[in-house]
Amino acid sequence: MAFSIRLTEEEKKLATSYAKLNSLSLGEAFKKALFEKIEEECDIVITEEAFKKYIDNGKKSRPFSELKKELELWYIPQTQHQNLIKNLRN
């Protein structure tokens, strides 16, 4: 199936730039963007439905900070993590 889209010069430049950046034809770029958008919106609907079902079944969400305390998790910044690994190896 073929179709046409009317674009302003600015929109055409942006779309062409995106296509070149991703080594795609203009048609492939539009097709890719369209189906990524459709997939993203489907994921949102599925997530919202799952969360509603979760809540409707009496479940409650809670802050991640509470879960970290419960599981005794703690955060080490990446630079400190690398230094800790070096010290353990020495």
Biopython code that builds the backbone (N, CA, C, O; Angstrom):
import numpy as np
from Bio.PDB.StructureBuilder import StructureBuilder

atoms = [
    (1, "MET", "N", (0.845, -1.171, 0.000)),
    (1, "MET", "CA", (0.000, 0.000, 0.000)),
    (1, "MET", "C", (0.890, 1.234, 0.000)),
    (1, "MET", "O", (1.868, 1.293, 0.746)),
    (2, "ALA", "N", (0.577, 2.180, -0.795)),
    (2, "ALA", "CA", (1.333, 3.430, -0.866)),
    (2, "ALA", "C", (0.430, 4.584, -0.442)),
    (2, "ALA", "O", (-0.789, 4.533, -0.606)),
    (3, "PHE", "N", (1.049, 5.617, 0.103)),
    (3, "PHE", "CA", (0.294, 6.813, 0.465)),
    (3, "PHE", "C", (1.234, 7.998, 0.436)),
    (3, "PHE", "O", (2.453, 7.836, 0.380)),
    (4, "SER", "N", (0.672, 9.174, 0.475)),
    (4, "SER", "CA", (1.497, 10.387, 0.466)),
    (4, "SER", "C", (1.199, 11.210, 1.705)),
    (4, "SER", "O", (0.112, 11.148, 2.278)),
    (5, "ILE", "N", (2.195, 11.980, 2.097)),
    (5, "ILE", "CA", (2.081, 12.845, 3.277)),
    (5, "ILE", "C", (2.544, 14.244, 2.867)),
    (5, "ILE", "O", (3.583, 14.402, 2.228)),
    (6, "ARG", "N", (1.779, 15.226, 3.235)),
    (6, "ARG", "CA", (2.192, 16.605, 2.975)),
    (6, "ARG", "C", (3.033, 17.093, 4.152)),
    (6, "ARG", "O", (2.615, 17.017, 5.307)),
    (7, "LEU", "N", (4.217, 17.591, 3.838)),
    (7, "LEU", "CA", (5.135, 18.084, 4.862)),
    (7, "LEU", "C", (5.555, 19.509, 4.539)),
    (7, "LEU", "O", (5.664, 19.896, 3.375)),
    (8, "THR", "N", (5.786, 20.272, 5.582)),
    (8, "THR", "CA", (6.396, 21.581, 5.380)),
    (8, "THR", "C", (7.863, 21.337, 5.047)),
    (8, "THR", "O", (8.363, 20.228, 5.236)),
    (9, "GLU", "N", (8.541, 22.336, 4.566)),
    (9, "GLU", "CA", (9.976, 22.194, 4.265)),
    (9, "GLU", "C", (10.758, 21.807, 5.523)),
    (9, "GLU", "O", (11.662, 20.973, 5.476)),
    (10, "GLU", "N", (10.394, 22.424, 6.637)),
    (10, "GLU", "CA", (11.064, 22.126, 7.910)),
    (10, "GLU", "C", (10.851, 20.660, 8.305)),
    (10, "GLU", "O", (11.794, 19.982, 8.714)),
    (11, "GLU", "N", (9.618, 20.177, 8.180)),
    (11, "GLU", "CA", (9.315, 18.781, 8.509)),
    (11, "GLU", "C", (10.062, 17.825, 7.583)),
    (11, "GLU", "O", (10.571, 16.794, 8.021)),
    (12, "LYS", "N", (10.123, 18.178, 6.294)),
    (12, "LYS", "CA", (10.826, 17.333, 5.325)),
    (12, "LYS", "C", (12.315, 17.261, 5.650)),
    (12, "LYS", "O", (12.919, 16.191, 5.578)),
    (13, "LYS", "N", (12.905, 18.402, 6.008)),
    (13, "LYS", "CA", (14.327, 18.412, 6.370)),
    (13, "LYS", "C", (14.583, 17.523, 7.585)),
    (13, "LYS", "O", (15.541, 16.750, 7.612)),
    (14, "LEU", "N", (13.726, 17.642, 8.573)),
    (14, "LEU", "CA", (13.873, 16.837, 9.783)),
    (14, "LEU", "C", (13.738, 15.349, 9.472)),
    (14, "LEU", "O", (14.552, 14.540, 9.919)),
    (15, "ALA", "N", (12.715, 14.991, 8.707)),
    (15, "ALA", "CA", (12.482, 13.588, 8.357)),
    (15, "ALA", "C", (13.637, 13.035, 7.525)),
    (15, "ALA", "O", (14.089, 11.915, 7.761)),
    (16, "THR", "N", (14.113, 13.805, 6.565)),
    (16, "THR", "CA", (15.230, 13.377, 5.723)),
    (16, "THR", "C", (16.492, 13.204, 6.550)),
    (16, "THR", "O", (17.240, 12.245, 6.357)),
    (17, "SER", "N", (16.727, 14.122, 7.462)),
    (17, "SER", "CA", (17.889, 14.030, 8.343)),
    (17, "SER", "C", (17.823, 12.770, 9.209)),
    (17, "SER", "O", (18.820, 12.066, 9.368)),
    (18, "TYR", "N", (16.655, 12.495, 9.760)),
    (18, "TYR", "CA", (16.455, 11.291, 10.584)),
    (18, "TYR", "C", (16.713, 10.034, 9.755)),
    (18, "TYR", "O", (17.385, 9.109, 10.212)),
    (19, "ALA", "N", (16.175, 10.005, 8.534)),
    (19, "ALA", "CA", (16.350, 8.843, 7.662)),
    (19, "ALA", "C", (17.825, 8.616, 7.352)),
    (19, "ALA", "O", (18.312, 7.488, 7.435)),
    (20, "LYS", "N", (18.535, 9.679, 6.997)),
    (20, "LYS", "CA", (19.969, 9.557, 6.691)),
    (20, "LYS", "C", (20.753, 9.092, 7.911)),
    (20, "LYS", "O", (21.629, 8.234, 7.802)),
    (21, "LEU", "N", (20.438, 9.657, 9.067)),
    (21, "LEU", "CA", (21.127, 9.301, 10.303)),
    (21, "LEU", "C", (20.989, 7.812, 10.610)),
    (21, "LEU", "O", (21.901, 7.198, 11.163)),
    (22, "ASN", "N", (19.848, 7.240, 10.249)),
    (22, "ASN", "CA", (19.569, 5.832, 10.526)),
    (22, "ASN", "C", (19.739, 4.933, 9.304)),
    (22, "ASN", "O", (19.336, 3.770, 9.322)),
    (23, "SER", "N", (20.337, 5.478, 8.242)),
    (23, "SER", "CA", (20.590, 4.729, 7.001)),
    (23, "SER", "C", (19.307, 4.085, 6.459)),
    (23, "SER", "O", (19.291, 2.910, 6.093)),
    (24, "LEU", "N", (18.246, 4.876, 6.417)),
    (24, "LEU", "CA", (16.953, 4.402, 5.931)),
    (24, "LEU", "C", (16.483, 5.283, 4.787)),
    (24, "LEU", "O", (16.888, 6.439, 4.669)),
    (25, "SER", "N", (15.627, 4.723, 3.951)),
    (25, "SER", "CA", (14.949, 5.571, 2.980)),
    (25, "SER", "C", (13.915, 6.381, 3.749)),
    (25, "SER", "O", (13.593, 6.070, 4.896)),
    (26, "LEU", "N", (13.409, 7.401, 3.116)),
    (26, "LEU", "CA", (12.402, 8.221, 3.783)),
    (26, "LEU", "C", (11.162, 7.384, 4.106)),
    (26, "LEU", "O", (10.590, 7.519, 5.187)),
    (27, "GLY", "N", (10.751, 6.533, 3.190)),
    (27, "GLY", "CA", (9.598, 5.664, 3.422)),
    (27, "GLY", "C", (9.832, 4.709, 4.578)),
    (27, "GLY", "O", (8.947, 4.503, 5.408)),
    (28, "GLU", "N", (11.039, 4.118, 4.636)),
    (28, "GLU", "CA", (11.368, 3.206, 5.739)),
    (28, "GLU", "C", (11.379, 3.935, 7.075)),
    (28, "GLU", "O", (10.954, 3.393, 8.095)),
    (29, "ALA", "N", (11.870, 5.166, 7.058)),
    (29, "ALA", "CA", (11.920, 5.959, 8.292)),
    (29, "ALA", "C", (10.516, 6.236, 8.821)),
    (29, "ALA", "O", (10.268, 6.112, 10.020)),
    (30, "PHE", "N", (9.598, 6.610, 7.933)),
    (30, "PHE", "CA", (8.221, 6.853, 8.358)),
    (30, "PHE", "C", (7.569, 5.572, 8.857)),
    (30, "PHE", "O", (6.868, 5.579, 9.870)),
    (31, "LYS", "N", (7.800, 4.472, 8.147)),
    (31, "LYS", "CA", (7.222, 3.189, 8.554)),
    (31, "LYS", "C", (7.747, 2.780, 9.928)),
    (31, "LYS", "O", (6.982, 2.351, 10.791)),
    (32, "LYS", "N", (9.052, 2.916, 10.121)),
    (32, "LYS", "CA", (9.660, 2.565, 11.409)),
    (32, "LYS", "C", (9.076, 3.429, 12.526)),
    (32, "LYS", "O", (8.695, 2.914, 13.578)),
    (33, "ALA", "N", (9.007, 4.738, 12.299)),
    (33, "ALA", "CA", (8.478, 5.655, 13.320)),
    (33, "ALA", "C", (7.019, 5.358, 13.635)),
    (33, "ALA", "O", (6.610, 5.391, 14.796)),
    (34, "LEU", "N", (6.242, 5.070, 12.612)),
    (34, "LEU", "CA", (4.823, 4.774, 12.810)),
    (34, "LEU", "C", (4.638, 3.533, 13.675)),
    (34, "LEU", "O", (3.870, 3.553, 14.636)),
    (35, "PHE", "N", (5.341, 2.454, 13.335)),
    (35, "PHE", "CA", (5.144, 1.221, 14.078)),
    (35, "PHE", "C", (5.757, 1.272, 15.482)),
    (35, "PHE", "O", (5.260, 0.609, 16.392)),
    (36, "GLU", "N", (6.821, 2.044, 15.667)),
    (36, "GLU", "CA", (7.351, 2.241, 17.019)),
    (36, "GLU", "C", (6.337, 2.989, 17.883)),
    (36, "GLU", "O", (6.156, 2.662, 19.056)),
    (37, "LYS", "N", (5.679, 3.988, 17.305)),
    (37, "LYS", "CA", (4.660, 4.757, 18.033)),
    (37, "LYS", "C", (3.473, 3.870, 18.386)),
    (37, "LYS", "O", (2.958, 3.934, 19.502)),
    (38, "ILE", "N", (3.036, 3.040, 17.433)),
    (38, "ILE", "CA", (1.915, 2.131, 17.701)),
    (38, "ILE", "C", (2.287, 1.166, 18.822)),
    (38, "ILE", "O", (1.494, 0.941, 19.736)),
    (39, "GLU", "N", (3.485, 0.598, 18.756)),
    (39, "GLU", "CA", (3.938, -0.337, 19.793)),
    (39, "GLU", "C", (4.011, 0.345, 21.157)),
    (39, "GLU", "O", (3.605, -0.230, 22.167)),
    (40, "GLU", "N", (4.523, 1.558, 21.181)),
    (40, "GLU", "CA", (4.622, 2.317, 22.434)),
    (40, "GLU", "C", (3.241, 2.553, 23.053)),
    (40, "GLU", "O", (3.061, 2.380, 24.258)),
    (41, "GLU", "N", (2.279, 2.943, 22.236)),
    (41, "GLU", "CA", (0.932, 3.190, 22.753)),
    (41, "GLU", "C", (0.261, 1.905, 23.219)),
    (41, "GLU", "O", (-0.474, 1.915, 24.206)),
    (42, "CYS", "N", (0.505, 0.798, 22.519)),
    (42, "CYS", "CA", (-0.031, -0.501, 22.962)),
    (42, "CYS", "C", (0.569, -0.884, 24.312)),
    (42, "CYS", "O", (-0.140, -1.363, 25.196)),
    (43, "ASP", "N", (1.879, -0.672, 24.472)),
    (43, "ASP", "CA", (2.539, -0.978, 25.744)),
    (43, "ASP", "C", (1.929, -0.164, 26.883)),
    (43, "ASP", "O", (1.735, -0.681, 27.983)),
    (44, "ILE", "N", (1.627, 1.100, 26.622)),
    (44, "ILE", "CA", (1.033, 1.954, 27.651)),
    (44, "ILE", "C", (-0.332, 1.420, 28.059)),
    (44, "ILE", "O", (-0.636, 1.345, 29.250)),
    (45, "VAL", "N", (-1.161, 1.044, 27.080)),
    (45, "VAL", "CA", (-2.496, 0.514, 27.377)),
    (45, "VAL", "C", (-2.385, -0.782, 28.181)),
    (45, "VAL", "O", (-3.104, -0.963, 29.164)),
    (46, "ILE", "N", (-1.500, -1.672, 27.775)),
    (46, "ILE", "CA", (-1.310, -2.952, 28.483)),
    (46, "ILE", "C", (-0.847, -2.700, 29.919)),
    (46, "ILE", "O", (-1.324, -3.344, 30.854)),
    (47, "THR", "N", (0.078, -1.765, 30.086)),
    (47, "THR", "CA", (0.588, -1.439, 31.425)),
    (47, "THR", "C", (-0.514, -0.865, 32.302)),
    (47, "THR", "O", (-0.650, -1.251, 33.463)),
    (48, "GLU", "N", (-1.301, 0.053, 31.754)),
    (48, "GLU", "CA", (-2.393, 0.652, 32.529)),
    (48, "GLU", "C", (-3.428, -0.398, 32.925)),
    (48, "GLU", "O", (-3.927, -0.385, 34.050)),
    (49, "GLU", "N", (-3.752, -1.305, 32.005)),
    (49, "GLU", "CA", (-4.713, -2.368, 32.311)),
    (49, "GLU", "C", (-4.177, -3.302, 33.397)),
    (49, "GLU", "O", (-4.914, -3.708, 34.296)),
    (50, "ALA", "N", (-2.898, -3.637, 33.307)),
    (50, "ALA", "CA", (-2.290, -4.529, 34.304)),
    (50, "ALA", "C", (-2.259, -3.860, 35.675)),
    (50, "ALA", "O", (-2.521, -4.506, 36.689)),
    (51, "PHE", "N", (-1.939, -2.564, 35.708)),
    (51, "PHE", "CA", (-1.898, -1.857, 36.982)),
    (51, "PHE", "C", (-3.295, -1.756, 37.591)),
    (51, "PHE", "O", (-3.456, -1.909, 38.801)),
    (52, "LYS", "N", (-4.314, -1.497, 36.748)),
    (52, "LYS", "CA", (-5.693, -1.434, 37.233)),
    (52, "LYS", "C", (-6.106, -2.781, 37.829)),
    (52, "LYS", "O", (-6.731, -2.827, 38.889)),
    (53, "LYS", "N", (-5.764, -3.855, 37.160)),
    (53, "LYS", "CA", (-6.078, -5.195, 37.660)),
    (53, "LYS", "C", (-5.365, -5.446, 38.996)),
    (53, "LYS", "O", (-5.942, -6.024, 39.918)),
    (54, "TYR", "N", (-4.128, -5.010, 39.086)),
    (54, "TYR", "CA", (-3.324, -5.140, 40.305)),
    (54, "TYR", "C", (-4.020, -4.428, 41.469)),
    (54, "TYR", "O", (-4.168, -4.994, 42.552)),
    (55, "ILE", "N", (-4.442, -3.188, 41.235)),
    (55, "ILE", "CA", (-5.113, -2.388, 42.266)),
    (55, "ILE", "C", (-6.483, -2.975, 42.592)),
    (55, "ILE", "O", (-6.860, -3.072, 43.760)),
    (56, "ASP", "N", (-7.233, -3.370, 41.550)),
    (56, "ASP", "CA", (-8.573, -3.947, 41.756)),
    (56, "ASP", "C", (-8.524, -5.240, 42.568)),
    (56, "ASP", "O", (-9.503, -5.598, 43.222)),
    (57, "ASN", "N", (-7.407, -5.932, 42.529)),
    (57, "ASN", "CA", (-7.246, -7.169, 43.306)),
    (57, "ASN", "C", (-6.743, -6.903, 44.728)),
    (57, "ASN", "O", (-6.325, -7.820, 45.434)),
    (58, "GLY", "N", (-6.792, -5.628, 45.132)),
    (58, "GLY", "CA", (-6.437, -5.275, 46.504)),
    (58, "GLY", "C", (-4.956, -5.051, 46.749)),
    (58, "GLY", "O", (-4.540, -4.868, 47.893)),
    (59, "LYS", "N", (-4.166, -5.063, 45.705)),
    (59, "LYS", "CA", (-2.722, -4.833, 45.872)),
    (59, "LYS", "C", (-2.471, -3.341, 46.045)),
    (59, "LYS", "O", (-3.253, -2.506, 45.590)),
    (60, "LYS", "N", (-1.388, -3.030, 46.699)),
    (60, "LYS", "CA", (-1.013, -1.631, 46.885)),
    (60, "LYS", "C", (0.423, -1.442, 46.445)),
    (60, "LYS", "O", (1.277, -2.300, 46.669)),
    (61, "SER", "N", (0.674, -0.309, 45.818)),
    (61, "SER", "CA", (2.050, 0.017, 45.472)),
    (61, "SER", "C", (2.655, 0.782, 46.643)),
    (61, "SER", "O", (1.941, 1.282, 47.512)),
    (62, "ARG", "N", (3.962, 0.861, 46.650)),
    (62, "ARG", "CA", (4.641, 1.604, 47.716)),
    (62, "ARG", "C", (5.924, 2.188, 47.162)),
    (62, "ARG", "O", (6.404, 1.760, 46.112)),
    (63, "PRO", "N", (6.467, 3.143, 47.846)),
    (63, "PRO", "CA", (7.694, 3.781, 47.348)),
    (63, "PRO", "C", (8.859, 2.786, 47.291)),
    (63, "PRO", "O", (8.967, 1.882, 48.119)),
    (64, "PHE", "N", (9.715, 2.975, 46.303)),
    (64, "PHE", "CA", (10.892, 2.128, 46.152)),
    (64, "PHE", "C", (11.783, 2.207, 47.391)),
    (64, "PHE", "O", (12.440, 1.229, 47.747)),
    (65, "SER", "N", (11.805, 3.367, 48.045)),
    (65, "SER", "CA", (12.642, 3.531, 49.244)),
    (65, "SER", "C", (12.234, 2.536, 50.327)),
    (65, "SER", "O", (13.092, 2.043, 51.060)),
    (66, "GLU", "N", (10.943, 2.231, 50.442)),
    (66, "GLU", "CA", (10.481, 1.237, 51.427)),
    (66, "GLU", "C", (10.977, -0.155, 51.066)),
    (66, "GLU", "O", (11.403, -0.913, 51.937)),
    (67, "LEU", "N", (10.920, -0.485, 49.793)),
    (67, "LEU", "CA", (11.395, -1.792, 49.345)),
    (67, "LEU", "C", (12.895, -1.933, 49.607)),
    (67, "LEU", "O", (13.354, -2.989, 50.042)),
    (68, "LYS", "N", (13.657, -0.870, 49.344)),
    (68, "LYS", "CA", (15.104, -0.918, 49.600)),
    (68, "LYS", "C", (15.373, -1.197, 51.076)),
    (68, "LYS", "O", (16.244, -1.999, 51.412)),
    (69, "LYS", "N", (14.617, -0.527, 51.962)),
    (69, "LYS", "CA", (14.805, -0.760, 53.396)),
    (69, "LYS", "C", (14.451, -2.194, 53.759)),
    (69, "LYS", "O", (15.175, -2.847, 54.511)),
    (70, "GLU", "N", (13.341, -2.681, 53.224)),
    (70, "GLU", "CA", (12.895, -4.041, 53.531)),
    (70, "GLU", "C", (13.928, -5.081, 53.083)),
    (70, "GLU", "O", (14.182, -6.056, 53.789)),
    (71, "LEU", "N", (14.512, -4.866, 51.916)),
    (71, "LEU", "CA", (15.478, -5.821, 51.375)),
    (71, "LEU", "C", (16.918, -5.493, 51.764)),
    (71, "LEU", "O", (17.860, -6.171, 51.352)),
    (72, "GLU", "N", (17.065, -4.446, 52.560)),
    (72, "GLU", "CA", (18.374, -3.973, 53.005)),
    (72, "GLU", "C", (19.312, -3.712, 51.827)),
    (72, "GLU", "O", (20.474, -4.121, 51.823)),
    (73, "LEU", "N", (18.766, -3.019, 50.829)),
    (73, "LEU", "CA", (19.550, -2.626, 49.666)),
    (73, "LEU", "C", (20.122, -1.235, 49.899)),
    (73, "LEU", "O", (19.539, -0.428, 50.623)),
    (74, "TRP", "N", (21.250, -0.964, 49.291)),
    (74, "TRP", "CA", (21.820, 0.364, 49.373)),
    (74, "TRP", "C", (22.498, 0.674, 48.060)),
    (74, "TRP", "O", (22.824, -0.225, 47.285)),
    (75, "TYR", "N", (22.705, 1.935, 47.822)),
    (75, "TYR", "CA", (23.222, 2.405, 46.547)),
    (75, "TYR", "C", (24.656, 2.875, 46.702)),
    (75, "TYR", "O", (24.982, 3.623, 47.624)),
    (76, "ILE", "N", (25.506, 2.430, 45.792)),
    (76, "ILE", "CA", (26.887, 2.899, 45.745)),
    (76, "ILE", "C", (27.071, 3.603, 44.402)),
    (76, "ILE", "O", (26.864, 2.984, 43.358)),
    (77, "PRO", "N", (27.455, 4.881, 44.403)),
    (77, "PRO", "CA", (27.711, 5.562, 43.128)),
    (77, "PRO", "C", (28.771, 4.805, 42.323)),
    (77, "PRO", "O", (29.635, 4.145, 42.900)),
    (78, "GLN", "N", (28.705, 4.900, 40.998)),
    (78, "GLN", "CA", (29.576, 4.144, 40.103)),
    (78, "GLN", "C", (31.053, 4.313, 40.439)),
    (78, "GLN", "O", (31.798, 3.332, 40.440)),
    (79, "THR", "N", (31.494, 5.545, 40.727)),
    (79, "THR", "CA", (32.917, 5.759, 41.014)),
    (79, "THR", "C", (33.327, 5.050, 42.302)),
    (79, "THR", "O", (34.409, 4.467, 42.371)),
    (80, "GLN", "N", (32.475, 5.095, 43.315)),
    (80, "GLN", "CA", (32.784, 4.398, 44.561)),
    (80, "GLN", "C", (32.760, 2.893, 44.350)),
    (80, "GLN", "O", (33.550, 2.166, 44.951)),
    (81, "HIS", "N", (31.858, 2.426, 43.499)),
    (81, "HIS", "CA", (31.760, 0.999, 43.196)),
    (81, "HIS", "C", (33.060, 0.514, 42.546)),
    (81, "HIS", "O", (33.582, -0.539, 42.911)),
    (82, "GLN", "N", (33.577, 1.279, 41.588)),
    (82, "GLN", "CA", (34.819, 0.901, 40.916)),
    (82, "GLN", "C", (35.988, 0.876, 41.902)),
    (82, "GLN", "O", (36.830, -0.021, 41.842)),
    (83, "ASN", "N", (36.045, 1.853, 42.807)),
    (83, "ASN", "CA", (37.121, 1.871, 43.806)),
    (83, "ASN", "C", (36.991, 0.683, 44.766)),
    (83, "ASN", "O", (37.997, 0.092, 45.158)),
    (84, "LEU", "N", (35.781, 0.340, 45.137)),
    (84, "LEU", "CA", (35.550, -0.801, 46.023)),
    (84, "LEU", "C", (36.038, -2.093, 45.368)),
    (84, "LEU", "O", (36.680, -2.916, 46.021)),
    (85, "ILE", "N", (35.738, -2.268, 44.099)),
    (85, "ILE", "CA", (36.179, -3.458, 43.356)),
    (85, "ILE", "C", (37.707, -3.503, 43.306)),
    (85, "ILE", "O", (38.300, -4.558, 43.528)),
    (86, "LYS", "N", (38.347, -2.368, 43.017)),
    (86, "LYS", "CA", (39.813, -2.318, 42.969)),
    (86, "LYS", "C", (40.406, -2.721, 44.307)),
    (86, "LYS", "O", (41.351, -3.508, 44.365)),
    (87, "ASN", "N", (39.844, -2.172, 45.390)),
    (87, "ASN", "CA", (40.349, -2.480, 46.723)),
    (87, "ASN", "C", (40.170, -3.943, 47.080)),
    (87, "ASN", "O", (41.029, -4.525, 47.741)),
    (88, "LEU", "N", (39.084, -4.540, 46.660)),
    (88, "LEU", "CA", (38.842, -5.950, 46.949)),
    (88, "LEU", "C", (39.808, -6.849, 46.187)),
    (88, "LEU", "O", (40.161, -7.927, 46.663)),
    (89, "ARG", "N", (40.233, -6.413, 45.016)),
    (89, "ARG", "CA", (41.150, -7.207, 44.193)),
    (89, "ARG", "C", (42.587, -7.110, 44.699)),
    (89, "ARG", "O", (43.394, -8.001, 44.433)),
    (90, "ASN", "N", (42.911, -6.062, 45.411)),
    (90, "ASN", "CA", (44.297, -5.862, 45.906)),
    (90, "ASN", "C", (44.535, -6.565, 47.208)),
    (90, "ASN", "O", (45.636, -6.498, 47.753)),
]
sb = StructureBuilder()
sb.init_structure("model")
sb.init_model(0)
sb.init_chain("A")
sb.init_seg("    ")
for serial, (resi, resn, name, xyz) in enumerate(atoms, 1):
    if name == "N":
        sb.init_residue(resn, " ", resi, " ")
    sb.init_atom(name, np.array(xyz, "f"), 0.0, 1.0, " ", f" {name:<3s}", serial, name[0])
structure = sb.get_structure()
